[in-house]
Amino acid sequence: MKKTPFKAESKRMLELMINSIYSHREIFLRELISNASDAIDKIYYKALTDQNLVFDQDNYYIKVAADKDTRTLTVLDTGIGMSKDELENNLGVIAQSGSLTFKRDNEAKDGHDIIGQFGVGFYSAFMVADEVTVISRALGSETAFKWESSGVDGYTIAADQKDAVGTEIILKIKASTEDENYDDYLDEYRLRSMIKKYSDFIRYPIKMDVTKHRPKEDSEGEFEEYREEQTINSMVPIWRKNKNELTDEDYENFYMEKHYGFDKPIKHIHISVDGAVSYNAILYIPEKTPFDYYTKEYEKGLELYSNGVLIMSKSPDLLPDYYSFVKGMVDSEDLSLNISREILQQDKQLQLIAKNIKSKITSQLQRLLKDDREKYEAFYKSFGTQLKYGVYSDYGSNKDVLQDLLMFYSSKEKKMVTLDEYVSRMPEEQKYIYYAAGDTYERIEKLPQTELVIDKGYEILYLIEDIDEFAIKMLMTHKEKEFKSVSSGDLGIEVDESQEQTEQEAHENQAMFDEMKKILADKVKDVRISKRLKNHPVCLTADGDLTIEMEKVLKAMPNNQNVKAEKVLEININHDVFQSLRAAFEHDKEKLILYTNLLYNQALLIEGLPIHDPVDFTNDICKIMV
C-alpha cells in the first residue's frame, strides 16, 4: 500500500518529537493513556446532550498489554474512536489536536476536563517504537480503520475490522541498545510503576493482566503462575475528596504511598482553591530531616499534576528555599503547559499558586507553634536551621515572614523560647535583646561576658549554630528592640561604679594598657578596663558588627577571606590578677610581657579560639610555675 507522506513541517516536527521535545522516554505511556482518557471523556460529553447515548462508567476503561514474544505494547480504550477523516487529521497532521477542537465545540463545565491540548503526545510513541499501528472505530460507525507508520517516511490508512467502538494503539518496541534498554517497556513491573507514577489519578480504570502465583494442586510447596486482570490506578485522587471524608490515617497512608518520607509527618495541609487560578494541594511537614537534606544532592519541590496527570516529579518553583522541607503535590487545570506537557510555558499561574502555598505553610506553622508546642519543637529541631537560613538569605527579604517562627534557648527559662516570648518578659529598663554565641549551651553559660547581663537579671538567648548570629544580625530588631551580643563593646547597662570613677581608673592605667597593647601588637585593637566582668580576670570582646563567633564561622568556610573581628582585651580591675599586672608594669617589664601574653591566650581559650603559638604558651606557664 502506498504511504501518504507527512507534510514537510509535520515531518520536521516528528523528528523533533522523537529526538528533542521530551526529556524522558517513559512519558510516552503517560501521553497515550491521557489520550485514551480524553477519548472516553468525549463520549461522556456527548452523553450530556444526546438522550440516546447513555454513559455507564462501568463500560469505559483503558487497558495496557505487553507481549514480549512479538515485542508489542498495546494501549486500548473504549472511548469515542476516530473515523478515517479524524485519523487523517489528528494523526496525519502533527500538532493538530482533536481534543482541543472538541473542547472548543463542547463547553460543558461539570468537573471533567479533557487533558490533550497540542496533538503531539501521540508521537512520543516513536521514541520507543519502530512502528505504530492505530486501529480505531468511531462512535456510530460499523467500520474501523487502521493507521500505520514507521516514522518520518509517512503513513497508511485502510479499512479494518474492530468489534467494539474505541481505539487500539499497538507499538512495535525497538530492540535494546547499549545506551537504552527498550525491553523495560515490555516488562510488567516497569509498566505498572510507570502507570502509578504518571497516570495513577486518571479517572477511568487502567487495567493490566498481571502475573500471580497460587499453590499447585496435589503438590505441596510448589506454585504455578497464572494471569489475572487488575486495575492499576487509584482513579479518585485523595485531594479531590471532601476533607470531612478523610482521616489523619488517610493522609498518612498517602504520604507513605507517594514515598514522601519514611517518617510520620507532623502536619498535613489540604488546600482547595477556586479563584484566579484553581488548584488542589496536599502538603506535609515532615518530622525528620531526610538523610541528604543539607547536601547538594537534595532536590526540593512538590509533585505537579495537571488534571490528575503527573507533569513534574519535583517542581522547585512551588516552594521558597526556606520551606524546601515541605513534601506533597499540587494539581491544577489552569496551568499553561508547553508542547511536551512537561514544563510550564509561562509561570504566572505557578507564581500565584506558590504565593498562596507559602502563605498557607506559614499560617500552619504559626498555628502549630501556638496550639501544639511539643510538636512544633520537634519540627524546629529538624528544620529550624533552614528557617534561619531563610532569614539570612536574599538580603533579609524574608525575615518578616519567618522571625515569628524562630526559637532560641533561654538562659532564664532553660528551654527554647520565641522572640515574642523573650520581649514580653523584658523589664522596662532593659534596652536590648541580649544573646551569646558559642559551641554549646554549657560553654556559653561559663562565658565571662555573660556575668554583668546575668547579674542584672536579664535573659540571654544562647546561639549554638553557625547561622544563628548571621540571622540575628539580619533581623537587627524585633518588636523595636535591638539585638545585642554580650560581647559587644557597649551593653547599654548602667554599672554600679560611677562613670567618673571608671573614667578616672582608665586614665590612671592608660599607660599600662598602652604598653600591653604594644606587647600584643596587631592581635588586638585595644586593651581596656572591663565594665562587664565580676569574677573573671579577663575576656575578649569585639568592636564593630563582626563578632568573634562570626569570625570563627567565616574562617571555617572554604573561601575564607581571613576576615577578623576587631578584638578588645578587657581587664577586670577588681580581680587580684590586676594587682599583679600593676606591680609588673611598675617594676618588671619582662614579667608584664609574660602576664600580658598569658592573659591574652587565656582569653582566646575561653572563646574557643586557637592559640597562635602553643609552645610559647606552655613555656610561659612553666615560667610562672618556676
C-alpha positions as CSV (number, residue, x, y, z in Angstrom):
1,M,0.0,0.0,0.0
2,K,1.3,3.4,-1.0
3,K,2.2,5.6,2.0
4,T,0.9,9.1,2.5
5,P,3.9,11.3,3.3
6,F,3.7,13.7,6.2
7,K,3.7,17.4,5.3
8,A,7.2,18.9,5.3
9,E,6.5,20.9,8.6
10,S,4.9,17.8,10.2
11,K,7.9,15.7,9.2
12,R,10.3,18.1,10.8
13,M,8.1,18.2,13.9
14,L,8.1,14.4,14.1
15,E,11.9,14.4,14.0
16,L,11.9,16.9,16.9
17,M,9.3,14.8,18.8
18,I,11.5,11.7,18.6
19,N,14.8,13.4,19.4
20,S,14.3,16.6,21.3
21,I,10.9,17.6,22.9
22,Y,10.6,15.0,25.6
23,S,13.2,14.7,28.3
24,H,12.3,11.1,29.4
25,R,11.3,8.3,27.1
26,E,9.0,6.7,29.6
27,I,6.4,9.5,29.4
28,F,5.2,8.1,26.1
29,L,2.9,5.8,28.2
30,R,1.6,8.9,30.1
31,E,0.7,10.6,26.8
32,L,-1.1,7.5,25.3
33,I,-3.1,7.0,28.5
34,S,-4.0,10.6,28.6
35,N,-5.2,10.5,25.0
36,A,-7.2,7.4,25.9
37,S,-8.8,9.2,28.8
38,D,-9.7,12.1,26.5
39,A,-11.4,9.7,24.2
40,I,-13.7,8.4,27.0
41,D,-14.3,11.9,28.2
42,K,-15.6,12.8,24.7
43,I,-18.3,10.1,25.0
44,Y,-19.2,11.5,28.4
45,Y,-19.6,15.0,27.0
46,K,-21.7,13.7,24.1
47,A,-24.0,11.8,26.6
48,L,-24.8,15.1,28.3
49,T,-26.6,16.4,25.2
50,D,-27.6,13.2,23.4
51,Q,-30.5,11.4,25.1
52,N,-29.9,8.3,23.0
53,L,-26.4,7.9,24.5
54,V,-26.2,6.5,28.0
55,F,-22.9,6.9,29.8
56,D,-22.3,3.9,32.1
57,Q,-18.9,4.3,33.6
58,D,-18.5,0.6,34.2
59,N,-18.2,0.1,30.4
60,Y,-15.3,2.5,30.0
61,Y,-11.7,1.7,30.7
62,I,-8.2,1.7,29.4
63,K,-6.1,-1.5,29.0
64,V,-2.3,-1.9,28.7
65,A,-0.9,-5.2,27.5
66,A,2.7,-6.2,26.6
67,D,3.8,-9.2,24.6
68,K,7.5,-10.0,24.9
69,D,7.4,-12.6,22.1
70,T,6.2,-10.2,19.5
71,R,7.8,-7.1,21.2
72,T,4.4,-5.3,21.1
73,L,2.9,-3.0,23.6
74,T,-0.9,-2.2,23.3
75,V,-2.9,0.6,24.8
76,L,-6.6,0.1,24.2
77,D,-9.5,2.3,25.2
78,T,-13.3,2.1,24.9
79,G,-13.6,5.8,24.1
80,I,-15.2,7.6,21.2
81,G,-12.9,6.3,18.5
82,M,-11.8,8.0,15.2
83,S,-13.2,8.0,11.7
84,K,-11.0,7.8,8.7
85,D,-11.0,11.6,8.3
86,E,-10.2,12.0,12.0
87,L,-7.3,9.6,11.7
88,E,-6.1,11.6,8.8
89,N,-6.4,15.0,10.5
90,N,-5.4,14.0,14.1
91,L,-2.5,11.7,13.2
92,G,-1.5,12.7,9.8
93,V,-1.0,16.4,10.7
94,I,1.2,16.7,13.7
95,A,0.1,19.3,16.3
96,Q,-3.5,19.1,15.1
97,S,-5.3,18.3,18.4
98,G,-8.6,16.5,18.2
99,S,-9.1,17.1,21.9
100,L,-8.5,20.8,21.6
101,T,-11.0,21.1,18.7
102,F,-13.5,19.0,20.7
103,K,-13.1,21.3,23.8
104,R,-13.8,24.4,21.6
105,D,-17.0,22.8,20.4
106,N,-18.2,21.4,23.7
107,E,-18.2,23.9,26.5
108,A,-19.7,21.7,29.2
109,K,-18.4,22.6,32.6
110,D,-19.1,19.9,35.2
111,G,-15.7,19.0,36.7
112,H,-14.5,17.0,33.7
113,D,-11.8,18.4,31.6
114,I,-10.1,17.0,28.5
115,I,-6.3,16.7,29.0
116,G,-4.9,16.9,25.5
117,Q,-4.2,20.3,24.0
118,F,-1.4,20.1,21.4
119,G,-1.9,17.0,19.4
120,V,1.7,15.9,19.7
121,G,1.7,13.5,22.6
122,F,0.8,10.5,20.4
123,Y,4.0,10.9,18.5
124,S,6.1,10.3,21.7
125,A,5.4,6.7,20.9
126,F,8.0,6.8,18.2
127,M,10.7,7.4,20.9
128,V,10.3,3.7,21.9
129,A,8.7,2.1,18.8
130,D,9.9,1.3,15.3
131,E,6.3,1.0,14.1
132,V,3.0,2.3,15.4
133,T,-0.4,0.9,14.4
134,V,-3.7,2.5,15.4
135,I,-7.0,0.6,14.9
136,S,-10.0,2.7,15.6
137,R,-13.7,2.5,15.3
138,A,-15.7,5.7,15.7
139,L,-18.9,6.0,17.7
140,G,-21.9,5.4,15.4
141,S,-19.8,3.6,12.8
142,E,-19.7,0.0,11.8
143,T,-16.4,0.3,10.0
144,A,-12.9,0.5,11.6
145,F,-9.8,2.0,10.1
146,K,-6.1,1.1,10.6
147,W,-3.4,3.8,10.6
148,E,0.2,2.6,10.4
149,S,3.5,4.4,10.3
150,S,7.2,3.7,10.8
151,G,8.0,7.3,11.5
152,V,9.1,10.1,9.2
153,D,8.6,8.2,6.0
154,G,4.8,8.6,6.2
155,Y,1.7,6.6,7.0
156,T,-1.1,4.4,5.5
157,I,-4.8,4.3,6.3
158,A,-7.0,1.4,5.3
159,A,-10.4,-0.1,6.3
160,D,-10.2,-2.8,9.1
161,Q,-12.3,-4.8,11.5
162,K,-12.9,-4.0,15.2
163,D,-15.7,-5.5,17.3
164,A,-16.3,-2.5,19.6
165,V,-16.1,1.3,19.5
166,G,-12.8,2.6,20.7
167,T,-9.1,2.8,19.8
168,E,-6.2,0.3,20.0
169,I,-2.6,1.5,19.7
170,I,0.0,-1.1,19.0
171,L,3.7,-0.2,19.4
172,K,6.4,-2.4,17.9
173,I,9.0,-1.8,20.6
174,K,12.6,-1.1,19.4
175,A,15.4,-3.5,20.1
176,S,17.6,-2.6,23.1
177,T,20.9,-0.9,22.6
178,E,24.0,-0.3,24.8
179,D,22.5,3.1,25.6
180,E,18.8,2.3,26.1
181,N,17.1,-0.7,27.5
182,Y,13.8,-0.8,25.5
183,D,13.0,-4.2,27.0
184,D,11.9,-2.2,30.0
185,Y,8.8,-1.1,28.2
186,L,7.7,-4.7,27.8
187,D,8.3,-5.5,31.5
188,E,5.1,-5.9,33.6
189,Y,6.6,-4.4,36.8
190,R,8.1,-1.5,34.9
191,L,4.8,-0.7,33.1
192,R,2.9,-0.9,36.4
193,S,5.3,1.5,38.1
194,M,5.1,4.0,35.1
195,I,1.3,3.9,35.3
196,K,1.3,4.5,39.0
197,K,3.9,7.3,38.7
198,Y,2.2,9.4,35.9
199,S,-1.4,8.2,35.5
200,D,-2.5,7.0,38.9
201,F,-5.3,9.5,39.1
202,I,-6.7,9.2,35.6
203,R,-10.5,8.9,36.3
204,Y,-11.1,5.7,34.4
205,P,-9.7,2.2,35.2
206,I,-6.4,1.4,33.7
207,K,-6.3,-2.4,33.5
208,M,-3.5,-4.9,33.1
209,D,-3.1,-8.7,33.1
210,V,-0.7,-9.2,36.0
211,T,1.2,-12.3,37.0
212,K,0.0,-14.1,40.1
213,H,1.1,-17.3,41.9
214,R,-1.0,-20.0,43.6
215,P,-0.2,-23.4,45.1
216,K,-0.2,-26.2,42.7
217,E,-2.9,-28.8,43.3
218,D,-1.6,-32.1,44.8
219,S,1.9,-30.6,45.1
220,E,3.0,-29.3,48.5
221,G,5.3,-26.3,48.5
222,E,5.1,-25.7,44.7
223,F,3.4,-22.8,43.0
224,E,2.1,-22.1,39.5
225,E,1.8,-18.8,37.6
226,Y,-1.5,-17.5,36.3
227,R,-2.7,-14.2,34.9
228,E,-5.3,-12.0,36.4
229,E,-6.7,-8.7,35.2
230,Q,-6.2,-5.9,37.7
231,T,-7.0,-2.2,37.9
232,I,-3.6,-0.5,38.4
233,N,-4.5,3.1,39.0
234,S,-6.2,4.7,42.1
235,M,-8.6,6.8,39.9
236,V,-10.0,9.1,42.5
237,P,-7.2,11.2,44.0
238,I,-7.3,11.9,47.7
239,W,-7.1,15.7,47.0
240,R,-10.4,15.7,45.2
241,K,-12.3,14.2,48.1
242,N,-14.0,16.3,50.8
243,K,-11.8,16.9,53.8
244,N,-14.5,15.7,56.1
245,E,-14.4,12.3,54.4
246,L,-10.7,11.9,55.2
247,T,-9.0,10.9,58.4
248,D,-5.4,11.5,59.6
249,E,-4.7,7.9,58.7
250,D,-5.8,8.5,55.1
251,Y,-3.4,11.4,54.8
252,E,-0.6,9.4,56.4
253,N,-1.2,6.5,54.1
254,F,-1.0,8.8,51.1
255,Y,2.3,10.2,52.4
256,M,3.7,6.7,52.6
257,E,2.3,5.6,49.3
258,K,3.9,8.5,47.5
259,H,7.2,7.9,49.2
260,Y,7.4,11.4,50.5
261,G,9.3,10.1,53.5
262,F,9.7,7.2,55.9
263,D,8.8,9.2,59.0
264,K,5.3,10.1,60.2
265,P,4.5,13.7,59.1
266,I,3.9,16.2,61.9
267,K,1.3,18.1,60.0
268,H,-0.7,17.9,56.8
269,I,-2.3,20.8,54.9
270,H,-5.2,20.1,52.4
271,I,-5.8,23.1,50.1
272,S,-8.7,23.6,47.7
273,V,-8.7,26.9,45.9
274,D,-11.1,28.3,43.3
275,G,-10.1,31.7,42.0
276,A,-7.8,33.4,39.5
277,V,-6.0,30.0,39.5
278,S,-7.9,26.9,40.7
279,Y,-5.9,24.2,42.3
280,N,-5.8,21.4,44.9
281,A,-2.9,20.6,47.1
282,I,-1.9,18.3,49.9
283,L,1.2,19.3,51.7
284,Y,3.2,17.7,54.5
285,I,5.5,19.0,57.2
286,P,7.8,16.0,58.0
287,E,9.0,15.1,61.4
288,K,12.6,14.3,60.5
289,T,15.2,15.6,58.0
290,P,16.0,13.4,55.0
291,F,19.5,12.0,55.2
292,D,20.6,14.2,52.3
293,Y,18.7,17.3,53.3
294,Y,21.7,19.5,53.8
295,T,23.6,18.3,50.8
296,K,23.9,19.4,47.2
297,E,22.1,16.3,46.1
298,Y,18.8,17.2,47.8
299,E,16.1,18.3,45.4
300,K,13.3,20.4,46.8
301,G,9.9,20.6,45.1
302,L,6.3,19.4,45.0
303,E,4.8,16.9,42.6
304,L,2.9,18.9,40.0
305,Y,-0.2,17.5,38.3
306,S,-2.3,18.9,35.5
307,N,-5.8,17.4,35.7
308,G,-4.6,14.4,37.6
309,V,-1.6,13.7,35.3
310,L,1.9,14.0,36.7
311,I,3.8,16.7,34.9
312,M,6.8,17.1,37.1
313,S,8.1,14.9,39.9
314,K,9.6,17.9,41.7
315,S,8.5,21.5,40.8
316,P,11.0,23.7,42.7
317,D,9.2,26.9,41.8
318,L,6.3,26.0,44.1
319,L,8.3,26.3,47.3
320,P,10.7,29.0,48.6
321,D,14.0,27.6,49.7
322,Y,13.3,28.1,53.4
323,Y,10.3,25.8,53.1
324,S,12.2,23.2,51.0
325,F,11.4,20.6,53.6
326,V,7.7,20.5,52.7
327,K,6.6,17.5,50.8
328,G,3.4,16.9,48.8
329,M,1.6,17.7,45.5
330,V,-0.3,20.3,43.6
331,D,-3.0,19.6,40.9
332,S,-4.4,22.4,38.7
333,E,-6.3,22.5,35.4
334,D,-5.2,26.1,34.8
335,L,-1.5,25.5,34.1
336,S,-0.1,26.8,30.8
337,L,1.8,23.7,29.6
338,N,4.4,23.7,26.9
339,I,4.2,21.4,23.9
340,S,5.8,18.4,25.7
341,R,3.4,18.8,28.7
342,E,6.5,18.6,30.9
343,I,7.3,22.1,31.9
344,L,5.4,25.4,32.0
345,Q,5.1,27.7,29.0
346,Q,4.6,30.7,31.3
347,D,4.9,30.9,35.1
348,K,2.2,33.4,36.1
349,Q,-0.2,30.7,37.3
350,L,2.6,28.9,39.1
351,Q,3.7,32.1,40.8
352,L,0.1,32.6,42.1
353,I,-0.1,29.1,43.4
354,A,3.4,29.3,45.0
355,K,2.5,32.6,46.8
356,N,-0.7,31.0,48.2
357,I,1.2,27.9,49.3
358,K,3.8,29.9,51.1
359,S,1.1,31.8,53.0
360,K,-0.6,28.5,53.9
361,I,2.6,26.9,55.2
362,T,3.4,30.0,57.3
363,S,0.0,30.1,58.9
364,Q,0.0,26.4,59.6
365,L,3.4,26.6,61.3
366,Q,2.3,29.6,63.4
367,R,-0.8,27.6,64.4
368,L,1.3,24.6,65.3
369,L,3.6,26.7,67.4
370,K,0.6,28.2,69.3
371,D,-1.5,25.0,69.6
372,D,1.0,22.2,69.9
373,R,4.3,23.4,71.3
374,E,5.8,19.9,71.7
375,K,5.2,19.0,68.0
376,Y,6.5,22.4,66.9
377,E,9.7,22.0,68.9
378,A,10.2,18.5,67.3
379,F,9.7,20.1,63.9
380,Y,12.1,23.0,64.8
381,K,14.8,20.6,66.0
382,S,14.8,19.1,62.5
383,F,14.2,22.2,60.3
384,G,14.8,25.3,62.4
385,T,18.2,25.7,60.8
386,Q,16.5,26.1,57.4
387,L,14.3,28.8,58.7
388,K,17.3,30.7,60.0
389,Y,19.0,30.4,56.6
390,G,15.8,31.8,55.1
391,V,16.1,34.9,57.4
392,Y,19.7,35.4,56.4
393,S,19.4,34.7,52.6
394,D,18.2,37.1,49.9
395,Y,19.4,40.1,51.9
396,G,16.8,39.5,54.6
397,S,13.8,39.9,52.3
398,N,12.0,37.1,54.1
399,K,12.7,38.0,57.7
400,D,9.2,39.4,58.3
401,V,7.7,36.1,57.2
402,L,10.0,34.0,59.4
403,Q,11.0,35.8,62.5
404,D,7.9,34.8,64.5
405,L,8.8,31.1,63.8
406,L,12.3,31.3,65.2
407,M,13.3,29.8,68.6
408,F,16.4,30.1,70.7
409,Y,17.5,28.6,74.1
410,S,16.9,30.9,77.0
411,S,19.3,31.4,79.9
412,K,16.4,32.1,82.3
413,E,13.8,29.6,81.1
414,K,16.3,26.8,80.3
415,K,14.3,25.8,77.2
416,M,13.6,27.1,73.7
417,V,11.6,30.3,73.5
418,T,10.3,32.6,70.7
419,L,11.4,36.2,70.2
420,D,7.9,37.3,71.2
421,E,8.2,35.4,74.5
422,Y,11.6,37.0,75.2
423,V,10.4,40.5,74.6
424,S,7.2,40.0,76.6
425,R,9.4,39.3,79.7
426,M,11.8,42.2,79.3
427,P,12.0,44.6,82.3
428,E,11.0,48.2,81.4
429,E,14.6,49.4,81.8
430,Q,16.1,46.7,79.6
431,K,17.2,48.3,76.3
432,Y,18.3,45.3,74.2
433,I,17.6,41.6,73.4
434,Y,20.8,40.0,74.7
435,Y,22.4,37.0,73.1
436,A,25.6,35.0,73.5
437,A,27.1,32.7,70.8
438,G,29.2,29.6,71.4
439,D,29.6,25.9,70.6
440,T,27.3,24.5,73.4
441,Y,24.8,25.9,75.9
442,E,27.1,24.7,78.7
443,R,30.1,26.5,77.3
444,I,28.1,29.7,76.8
445,E,26.9,29.7,80.4
446,K,30.5,29.8,81.6
447,L,31.5,32.8,79.4
448,P,32.8,35.7,81.4
449,Q,31.0,38.1,79.1
450,T,27.6,37.0,80.4
451,E,28.3,38.0,84.0
452,L,27.0,41.5,84.0
453,V,23.9,40.7,82.0
454,I,23.0,37.7,84.3
455,D,23.8,39.8,87.4
456,K,21.2,42.4,86.2
457,G,18.6,39.6,85.9
458,Y,18.3,39.9,82.2
459,E,17.6,37.0,79.9
460,I,20.1,35.8,77.3
461,L,19.4,33.9,74.2
462,Y,22.1,31.2,73.6
463,L,23.1,30.7,69.9
464,I,25.0,27.5,69.1
465,E,24.6,27.1,65.3
466,D,26.8,28.8,62.8
467,I,23.9,30.5,61.1
468,D,22.4,31.9,64.3
469,E,24.3,35.1,64.7
470,F,24.2,35.9,61.0
471,A,20.4,35.5,61.1
472,I,20.2,37.7,64.2
473,K,22.3,40.4,62.6
474,M,20.0,40.3,59.6
475,L,16.9,40.8,61.8
476,M,18.5,43.7,63.6
477,T,15.5,44.3,65.7
478,H,12.3,42.5,67.0
479,K,9.3,44.5,68.2
480,E,11.5,47.6,68.0
481,K,14.1,46.0,70.4
482,E,17.6,45.8,69.0
483,F,19.7,42.7,69.4
484,K,22.9,43.0,71.4
485,S,25.7,40.5,71.8
486,V,27.0,40.1,75.4
487,S,30.5,40.5,73.8
488,S,29.6,43.9,72.3
489,G,31.6,47.0,73.4
490,D,28.6,48.8,74.9
491,L,26.0,46.6,76.6
492,G,23.8,49.6,77.5
493,I,23.7,48.6,81.2
494,E,24.4,51.1,84.0
495,V,27.2,49.7,86.2
496,D,27.4,50.1,89.9
497,E,30.5,52.3,89.9
498,S,30.0,55.8,88.8
499,Q,31.1,56.8,85.3
500,E,33.5,59.3,86.7
501,Q,35.3,56.7,88.8
502,T,35.6,54.3,85.8
503,E,37.0,57.1,83.6
504,Q,39.5,58.1,86.3
505,E,40.7,54.5,86.7
506,A,41.0,54.2,82.9
507,H,43.1,57.4,82.9
508,E,45.3,56.2,85.7
509,N,46.0,52.9,84.0
510,Q,46.2,54.1,80.4
511,A,50.0,53.9,80.2
512,M,49.9,50.3,81.3
513,F,47.1,49.4,78.8
514,D,49.1,51.2,76.0
515,E,52.1,49.1,76.9
516,M,50.0,45.9,76.9
517,K,48.5,46.8,73.5
518,K,52.1,47.3,72.2
519,I,53.1,43.9,73.5
520,L,50.2,42.2,71.7
521,A,50.9,44.2,68.6
522,D,48.2,43.7,65.9
523,K,46.5,40.9,67.8
524,V,44.0,43.3,69.5
525,K,42.6,46.6,68.6
526,D,42.7,47.8,72.2
527,V,43.2,46.9,75.9
528,R,40.8,48.5,78.3
529,I,39.0,48.3,81.7
530,S,36.1,45.9,81.7
531,K,32.6,47.1,82.8
532,R,31.1,43.7,82.5
533,L,33.4,41.3,84.4
534,K,32.7,40.3,88.0
535,N,34.6,37.2,88.9
536,H,36.8,36.5,85.8
537,P,40.1,38.4,85.3
538,V,39.9,38.8,81.5
539,C,37.8,38.4,78.4
540,L,37.8,39.3,74.7
541,T,35.1,41.5,73.2
542,A,34.6,42.9,69.7
543,D,34.2,46.4,68.4
544,G,32.1,46.7,65.3
545,D,29.5,44.5,63.7
546,L,31.7,41.4,63.2
547,T,31.8,39.4,66.4
548,I,34.4,36.8,67.4
549,E,31.9,33.9,66.8
550,M,31.2,35.2,63.3
551,E,34.9,35.4,62.6
552,K,35.2,31.7,63.6
553,V,32.4,30.7,61.3
554,L,33.8,32.7,58.4
555,K,37.3,31.3,58.9
556,A,35.9,27.7,58.6
557,M,34.5,28.4,55.2
558,P,36.3,27.2,52.0
559,N,36.5,30.7,50.6
560,N,38.0,32.1,53.8
561,Q,39.0,35.7,53.2
562,N,40.8,35.9,56.6
563,V,38.3,38.3,57.9
564,K,38.9,39.3,61.5
565,A,36.9,40.8,64.3
566,E,38.3,43.9,65.9
567,K,39.2,42.3,69.3
568,V,39.5,44.1,72.6
569,L,41.2,42.6,75.6
570,E,39.2,43.6,78.7
571,I,40.7,43.5,82.1
572,N,38.8,43.2,85.4
573,I,40.4,45.8,87.7
574,N,38.7,44.3,90.7
575,H,40.4,40.9,90.3
576,D,43.6,40.0,92.2
577,V,45.4,39.5,88.8
578,F,45.1,43.2,88.1
579,Q,47.4,44.0,91.1
580,S,50.0,41.6,89.7
581,L,49.8,43.4,86.4
582,R,50.2,46.8,88.1
583,A,53.3,45.6,90.0
584,A,54.8,44.1,86.9
585,F,54.2,47.3,84.9
586,E,55.9,49.4,87.6
587,H,58.8,47.1,88.5
588,D,59.4,44.2,86.0
589,K,58.7,44.8,82.2
590,E,59.7,41.2,81.3
591,K,57.0,39.9,83.7
592,L,54.4,42.3,82.2
593,I,55.1,40.8,78.8
594,L,54.7,37.3,80.3
595,Y,51.4,38.2,82.1
596,T,50.0,40.0,79.1
597,N,50.6,37.1,76.8
598,L,49.2,34.6,79.3
599,L,46.0,36.7,79.8
600,Y,45.6,37.1,76.0
601,N,46.0,33.3,75.4
602,Q,43.6,32.6,78.4
603,A,41.0,34.9,76.7
604,L,41.5,33.0,73.4
605,L,40.9,29.7,75.1
606,I,37.7,30.9,76.7
607,E,36.4,32.0,73.3
608,G,37.3,28.6,71.8
609,L,39.9,30.2,69.5
610,P,43.3,28.6,68.7
611,I,46.4,29.8,70.5
612,H,48.8,31.3,68.0
613,D,51.9,29.6,69.4
614,P,51.2,26.7,71.8
615,V,54.9,26.2,72.5
616,D,55.3,29.7,73.7
617,F,52.2,29.4,75.8
618,T,53.4,26.2,77.6
619,N,56.8,27.9,78.2
620,D,55.0,30.9,79.7
621,I,53.1,28.5,82.1
622,C,56.4,26.9,83.1
623,K,57.9,30.3,83.8
624,I,55.0,31.1,86.2
625,M,55.5,27.7,88.0
626,V,59.2,28.2,88.4
